[in-house]
Amino acid sequence: MNSVEAGPRRRLLLAREAAKLTQAEVAEELTRLGHKATRQAVGRWEAGEADPTMEQVAALFPLYGVTPSYIFLGRDISAEVRQAMLVASGAKAPAAR
């Protein structure tokens, strides 16, 4: 299953795991930032049993190192931005391997 097929809840889990964070670490950081959360709450978000607030979701993007487009649409917008910058600068994209 690729990230587009996964859906936002699954991408939250994948992004957390890619960031090498535990559910407890995410909850602790969100709480430190003023967005109270528990390890159990993070697990429920990832399982689809509950929804985080928009403020909590927004705080997850920098914590996980992802963009809203990745979580909600399954697209790595940074790759698109990099490609657009290459095109705009006239630089050639690296050759495919």
Order of alpha helices (4+ residues) and beta strands (2+ residues): alpha-alpha-alpha-alpha-alpha-alpha-alpha
